[in-house]
Amino acid sequence: MAVTEEKVEGLVFHPMDQFTVKPLFGGTEIHWFTPTNATLWMALTALAVIALLVFGTRGRAIIPSRSQSIAELMYGMVRKMVEDITGKEGLKYFPYIMTLFCFILFANALALLPMSFSSTSQIAVTAVLAMMVFVGVTVLGFVKNGTHFLGLFWVSSAPALMRPVLAVIELISYFVRPVSHSIRLAGNIMAGHAVMKVFAAFGAVAALAPVSILAIVGVYALEVLVVTIQAYVFTILTCVYLKDALHPSH
């Protein structure tokens, strides 16, 4: 009796393929010097930030243009955030925090373009950003306060017996900061793009296409909000960590 094989074709899609880092000029091997899609879109992010903040505000008009208005709005918002959380003393670190905010915001926004690449969905990128903040505020804390920086981990208002336990908890939570700081950003961006890819795949089914299109529009609108919120959250957490370095006592 002959055995016949029947090939069943189904809906096959790979929503995570969009996050694969690939060389720009062919090949499969990636070295530290290999230009990739990730480096391309990070470079485009930097160029977009420069275009807005440098060329967009070049005229410094009393009646600002649209680009100057957007740049001034971003500048004022981040500066007020830094001042409100860290005080006047923290304003000297405003340029770095503004750079972080603009890079993350523009990287998130550019990733919403068709055929683009989401650099902030890569944990390698967000981990570097988070570690720069973590190492920077830790070094700053010891430079500014010396051993008094360790007061950040000692809850003097707690009962005496609880203080050592709370100190261990505070110490662990402190070293977890860069992990949560990086995973929060990468995870949220990756999740949104993956969901859109899943709904887009269902668009190939005629019966599901209308629902799929509506779902994509809804998720895309949500992602427009998420790209701003995630940049804001990363920045405000950076300000909180900076405040702990400048004023470590509980």
N, C-alpha and C positions, 0 to 999 in steps of 0.2 A: 504494500500500500504506500503510495507516494505521499510524502508529507509536504504540504504547500506552506510557504511562508507569506504571510500577509503583512505588508508595511503600513503601519498606521501613522499618518501624519497629524500632528497636533500643533497646538500653539506653543511655540518655543521662543523664549526671550530670556535675556540675561541682563537684568537691570543694574548689576554691579560692574559690568564691563566698562561703563562710562568713566569709572574711577581709575582705570588702569593707566599707569604712567608709561608712555611710549616714546622712543626716540623720534625726533623730528625728521631726520633724514634717512630713515630706513634702518634696517638691522634689528636685532633683538636684544643685544647686550647693552646694558646701561652702566656707565662708569661715572665717577664724580664730575667729570668734565663734559659729559654727553648732554647736548641740548635736548630737552624733552618738552612734551606738551605742557607739563607743569611749569617749567622755567619760562616758557613762552608767555603763558597767561599771567604769571607773576610779574614779568617784565611789562606786559600790557597794563597791568594794574598800577604799577609805578608810574608809567607814562600818563595814565588817566588822572592820577592824583596830581601829578605835575601840571598837566594841562588845565585842571580846574583851579588849583591853588596858586599857580604861578602866572600862567598866561591868562586865565580867566579873571584875575584881579589886577592885571597889569596897569589898567587905566586908572584905578583908584578913584572912580568918579563919585561925586557927591550924590548923584542919582545913579545908583548901581545898576549894572546890567543883570540879566538873569543869572549868569554864571557867578558874578561877584556876589549877588544876593545869597546864592546857595553856599558859597565859600564862607561868607561872613556869618551865616546862620550856623554852619558846622563849627566854625571857630568859636563863636560865642557860647554855643551849647557845651562844648567840651571844656572850654576855659572855666565856665561857671561850675561845671561838675567837679573839676579838679579843686577849685577854690572852696566849694561847699563841703567837700569831703575831707580834704587834707589841710585846708586853711591857706593863708597867704604863703606859708613856707613851702607848700607843695607846688606853687606856680612855676618855680624854676625848672620843674620836670615836665611842664606842660608840653613843650615841643615833642618830646618822645611819646607821650600819651596821645597827642593829636596825630602823630604819625601812625601809631598802632590803629587808632580808630579809622583813619582814612584808608589804610591798607586793607583792613578786614572788610570794611563797608564796600569798597570798590571791587575787591576780589569776589565777595558774595554777589554783588550786583552783576558783574560781568559774566558770572557763571550761569546766569539766567538767559543769556543769549543763545540762540540755536547753534549747535555744533561747537560750543565752547567747552572749557574744562574747568572744573571747580577745584582750584588750588587749596581752598580752605576745607575741603572735604578730606584732605590728606593729613593723617595724624602726624606725619613727619613735619609738616609745615606748622600746624597749630602747636605741636609739642615744643618746637624751637621758640615760637613766640611766647609760650607760657614759661619756658625755662629762662628766657631772657628776663622776664618780669620777676620770676622767683629768685634767681641769682642776684639780680640787680637790687631788689628791695632788701634781701638778706644782707648783702655786703653793705648797703647803705645804712641798715639798722645798726650794725656793729660799728661802722665808722662814726656815725652820729652819736650813738649812745654807749658804745663800749659794752661792757658786761651787763649794763642796765637793760639792754635789749632783751635779755632772757626773762625780764619781768613780764614780757608778753605771754609767757607760758605759766606764770605763777599767779593764780587767782587769789589775791590777798583778801578779798571780801568773803571768800568761802570759809566754812568751818575748818579748823586746823587739820583735822584728821582727813578731810576730803582733798586738801590742797595737793598732796603728792599724786593722788589718783587723777585729779583734774589736770595736773601738769603733764602727765603721760598722754592723756587724751588730747590736750592742746598741742602737744608736740607732734603726735601722729597726724592730727588734722592739718597742721602747718605743712608737713611734708607731702600731704595728699593734694595740696593746693594746685601744683602744676598739672597733676593728673586730671582733676576735675575741670580745671581751667581749659585744658586742651581738648579733652574728650567732649565736653559740652558743645563747643563750637563745631568740631569736626562731625560729631554725631548728628546734630540737628541739620546741618547742611547736607550731609550724605543721605539722611532719611528722606528729606523733602525731594531731592532729585531722584532717588530710587522709586518713590511712590509715583512721581510723574511718569517715569519710564514704564512702570507697570501698567498704569492706565493707558499710556500711549500704545502699548502692545495689544491691549484689548480693542483698540480702534480698528485693528485689522479684521475683526469679526463684524460683519455688516449689522447684525442684530444688536450688538453692543456699542456700535460706533457713536450714536448720539449721546448715550450715557457717559461713554468714555471721554468724549470731547467736553462735556459739561464738567466732569470730574477734573480734567486737566486744567480747565479755566479756573475752577475753584481752588485747586491746589497751587496753581501758579500765583493767583492773587494772594494766597496765604504766604507763599514763599517771598513775595515782594515785601511783606511785613516782617517775615522772619529774618531776612538778610540785614535789616536795620536793627531789629531787636538784638540779634546775636552780636553785632558790632558794639552796640550800646552796653550789653551785659558784660562782654569781655573788657570793655574800657572801664566800666564802673567798678568791676572787681579789681582791676589794676589799681584804681584810685584807693580802694579800701585797703589793699595790701600795702600801698605806699603810706597810707595813714598809720598803719601799724608799725612801719619802720620809723616814721618820724615821731610818733607818740606811742611807744610800746606798752606803757603801764596799763593794767586793767583798772 
